[in-house]
């Protein structure tokens, strides 16, 4: 039997945590006592990367602004519309935060599975909603009310978990297929080199 599909707004199933505001002169490009690592839009692109972090005083970071596994980070402001709305999810414990031009979406586990929300934020349906809302005259800006008002299709939590498991199973098989293809390509390159060597040595 198929699960009933409903539509909710993101603000009904997740809390929106604002990014940290700080003074540039108080930040650092390296770790030091009393400083907290901070992610920016440049660290968000489908997956999180932890290169080029900024470190800000812990006095700038409130308790709820420390990220927790399952938080989805969203770039909220940029001169490029293609950057606005891009997202990535924190998948492990990390004692850090996110900057002012970003938001963290913190799922309410009573309503939405964290990685169900995470995968929704990678869909064309989500991107279409963001592109329509974020377009500005001089800068593209995704406001709090924009994000909280975005529609997300929902099914039961059990079905959400099943969907997440299915997606991750397909991704695992895709990763295995890519690895196999790369091995085949390496073997072909070695075979080609052997053929060329045999040719110049007159052994063909």
C-alpha positions in Angstrom: 0.0 0.0 0.0 1.4 3.4 -0.9 2.1 5.9 1.8 0.0 9.1 1.9 2.0 12.0 0.5 1.5 15.4 2.1 3.1 18.8 1.6 4.5 20.7 4.5 6.5 23.9 4.9 10.1 23.6 5.9 9.5 25.9 8.9 7.0 23.3 10.2 9.5 20.5 10.3 12.9 22.1 11.0 14.3 25.0 13.0 16.2 27.7 11.1 19.5 28.7 12.9 21.0 32.0 11.8 24.7 32.2 10.9 27.3 33.9 13.2 28.0 37.6 12.7 31.6 38.6 13.6 34.0 41.4 13.0 36.6 40.6 10.4 39.4 42.0 12.5 38.5 39.6 15.3 38.7 36.5 13.1 41.7 34.4 12.2 42.7 32.0 9.4 44.1 29.5 11.9 43.0 27.8 15.1 43.8 29.3 18.6 42.4 29.0 22.1 39.0 30.7 22.4 38.3 30.6 18.7 35.6 28.5 16.9 35.9 27.2 13.3 33.3 28.6 11.0 32.0 27.4 7.6 31.1 29.8 4.8 29.3 29.4 1.5 32.5 28.4 -0.1 32.5 25.3 2.1 29.0 24.2 0.9 28.5 22.4 -2.4 26.5 19.2 -2.1 29.0 18.0 0.5 30.8 20.0 3.1 34.5 20.7 2.7 36.6 21.9 5.7 39.3 23.8 3.8 39.9 27.5 4.3 38.0 27.8 7.5 37.7 31.0 9.4 38.1 31.1 13.2 36.0 33.4 15.3 35.8 34.3 19.0 33.6 31.9 20.9 31.9 34.9 22.5 30.3 35.5 19.1 28.7 32.0 19.0 25.5 31.2 20.9 24.9 27.7 22.1 22.3 26.9 19.4 24.7 28.1 16.7 27.1 25.2 17.3 26.4 22.7 14.6 25.1 19.2 15.3 25.1 16.1 13.0 22.1 16.3 10.7 22.1 20.1 10.3 21.8 21.1 6.7 23.8 24.3 5.9 22.4 26.6 3.2 24.1 29.5 1.4 21.7 32.4 1.8 23.3 35.3 0.0 25.5 35.8 -3.0 26.0 37.9 -6.1 25.5 34.6 -8.0 22.0 33.1 -8.1 23.6 29.7 -8.7 25.2 29.9 -5.2 22.1 30.9 -3.3 20.3 27.9 -1.8 23.1 25.4 -2.3 23.3 23.1 0.6 25.3 20.3 2.4 24.7 18.3 5.5 26.9 17.8 8.5 27.3 14.0 8.9 29.6 13.8 11.9 30.3 15.5 15.2 32.1 18.7 14.7 32.7 21.5 17.2 32.1 24.5 14.9 29.6 26.9 13.4 28.4 28.6 10.2 28.8 32.2 9.0 26.3 35.1 8.7 25.5 34.6 5.0 24.3 31.1 5.7 21.6 29.3 7.7 21.6 25.9 9.4 18.4 23.9 9.1 18.0 21.7 12.1 15.3 19.0 11.5 12.8 18.1 14.1 13.1 14.3 14.3 9.5 14.0 15.3 8.5 15.2 11.8 11.3 14.7 9.3 14.3 12.4 9.0 17.5 14.5 8.8 18.8 12.9 5.6 15.3 12.9 4.0 15.5 16.7 4.3 19.1 16.7 3.2 18.3 14.8 0.0 15.2 17.0 -0.7 17.6 20.1 -0.6 19.5 18.5 -3.6 16.4 18.1 -5.8 15.4 20.2 -8.8 12.1 20.9 -7.1 13.9 22.7 -4.2 16.2 24.5 -6.6 13.3 25.8 -8.6 11.6 27.2 -5.6 14.8 28.9 -4.4 15.6 30.4 -7.9 12.2 31.9 -8.0 12.3 33.4 -4.5 16.0 34.5 -4.3 16.3 36.7 -7.4 17.2 40.2 -6.5 18.2 43.4 -8.4 21.8 43.7 -7.1 22.3 40.6 -4.9 20.5 37.3 -4.6 19.2 36.8 -1.1 17.3 33.9 0.5 15.5 35.3 3.5 14.4 33.4 6.6 10.7 33.6 5.6 11.6 32.3 2.1 13.3 29.2 3.6 10.7 28.5 6.2 7.9 28.8 3.6 9.4 26.4 1.1 7.2 23.3 0.4 8.6 19.9 1.1 6.7 16.6 0.3 6.3 14.5 3.4 5.3 10.9 4.0 5.5 8.9 7.3 8.8 8.8 9.1 9.0 5.1 8.4 8.6 5.8 4.6 11.1 8.7 4.9 13.7 6.3 6.4 13.0 3.7 3.7 13.5 6.4 1.0 16.8 7.5 2.5 18.0 3.9 2.7 17.1 3.3 -1.0 18.9 6.5 -2.1 22.0 5.6 -0.2 21.9 2.1 -1.5 21.8 3.4 -5.1 24.6 5.9 -4.3 26.7 3.1 -2.9 26.2 1.0 -6.1 27.0 4.1 -8.2 30.2 4.7 -6.3 31.1 1.0 -6.9 30.4 1.3 -10.6 32.5 4.4 -10.9 35.4 2.7 -9.1 35.1 -0.3 -11.5 35.0 2.1 -14.5 38.2 3.8 -13.2 39.9 0.5 -12.9 38.9 -0.5 -16.4 40.2 2.9 -17.7 43.5 2.4 -16.0 43.8 -1.1 -17.5 43.0 0.2 -20.9 45.7 2.9 -20.6 48.2 0.2 -19.6 47.1 -2.0 -22.5 47.4 0.9 -25.0 50.9 1.7 -23.7 51.8 -2.0 -24.2 50.5 -2.0 -27.8 52.4 1.2 -28.6 55.6 -0.2 -27.1 55.2 -3.4 -29.1 54.6 -1.4 -32.2 57.7 0.7 -32.0 59.7 -2.5 -31.2 58.4 -4.2 -34.3 56.6 -7.0 -32.3 53.1 -6.4 -33.8 
